[in-house]
Every structure is written in C-alpha cells, then in structure tokens.
Amino acid sequence: MSKTTRATQALEKAGVSFETVSYVYDPEAPRVGLQAAEAIGEEPCRVLKTLMATVDGKPVCAVIPSDREVSMKKLASAFGGKSAEMMKPADAERLTGYHVGGISPFGQKKLVPTAIEEAALSEAHVFMNGGQRGLQVRLDPKAALAALKAKAAPLIA
C-alpha cells in the first residue's frame, strides 16, 4: 500500500505535521470508521469519518467521530442552509476522486465547504482517512481545521 496519496500530498503542501497509520481494511464491516478505530487500537471518538452530503443541493464535507451519527439539521445549520442529505456513494466518489471507505477531507478533486465536529477539537490528536482504504493520518485536529479552511460546528445527533 502506498502511503503517498493526494491527501498526504495536500497535508505536506499545507505544512501540516502528520503520521500515517496503515491497517487491514474490512469492506464487509458494517461501520468502516469503527472498524478502523478497532484495527489501529484507538478510541472511536478520535478516529474521524468523512461524510459527503449536500446542503440545499450544494456539496459539503462533514468530519465527525466514527462512533457518532451526523444530525442533518445541525449539518444544514452549520452551512446556513435549510436541509441536508447524504450524498449518494457514486456522487461522493465522483466529486472527491476517492473510493467510499477511503474518502479523505484532504486533497479532494473539488474543494467543497467543510465542517469538523467541534468536540473533536478538544482532542490532542485525531485520525482521519489518508486517501485510501486502510490508511489513516494522525494529526492535530486544529491543524486539520486550518489546512481544510474548515469551520468547527456542532454536527452530531
């Protein structure tokens, strides 16, 4: 497995300090983020999942702890919209250039507004997808926020 992806290149270009962590990706896992947390031996609240959605029909990216669910109402509110819905997997893959299970908020083909669950910013470090299945990046959540030009917002149900 290559540890150089568009995501890791974007982090390097932004000057963000990070480490890569590889694990055996289980495509049959009912919840990929929880499987990643277990595989790397981390608390699920520190392993963040990347969700692609639309708010009032416009694409957005939400990054939340893998053991939580996104609140569509809070997601819409975070982007000043009225309604939100999850993007279809094929649309998310086309927009980001990544495969589902390997979607990273970093290095997406098309930049979209991004929000990170505000509770994640209290962690000393978090893990986010590194741009392919079975690859996580360990980094400071505040550095991730800055690199993504993201907003911190309450997003979880």
C-alpha positions, 0 to 999 in steps of 0.5 A, a space after each residue: 500500500 502506498 502511503 503517498 496519496 493526494 491527501 498526504 500530498 495536500 497535508 505536506 503542501 499545507 505544512 501540516 505535521 502528520 503520521 500515517 497509520 496503515 491497517 487491514 481494511 474490512 469492506 464487509 464491516 458494517 461501520 468502516 470508521 469503527 472498524 478502523 478505530 478497532 484495527 489501529 487500537 484507538 478510541 472511536 471518538 478520535 478516529 474521524 469519518 468523512 461524510 459527503 452530503 449536500 446542503 440545499 443541493 450544494 456539496 459539503 464535507 462533514 468530519 465527525 467521530 466514527 462512533 457518532 451519527 451526523 444530525 442533518 439539521 445541525 449539518 444544514 445549520 452549520 452551512 446556513 442552509 435549510 436541509 441536508 442529505 447524504 450524498 449518494 456513494 457514486 456522487 461522493 466518489 465522483 466529486 472527491 476522486 476517492 473510493 467510499 471507505 477511503 474518502 479523505 477531507 484532504 486533497 479532494 478533486 473539488 474543494 467543497 465547504 467543510 465542517 469538523 465536529 467541534 468536540 473533536 477539537 478538544 482532542 490532542 490528536 485525531 485520525 482521519 482517512 489518508 486517501 485510501 482504504 486502510 490508511 489513516 493520518 494522525 494529526 492535530 485536529 486544529 491543524 486539520 481545521 486550518 489546512 481544510 479552511 474548515 469551520 468547527 460546528 456542532 454536527 452530531 445527533 
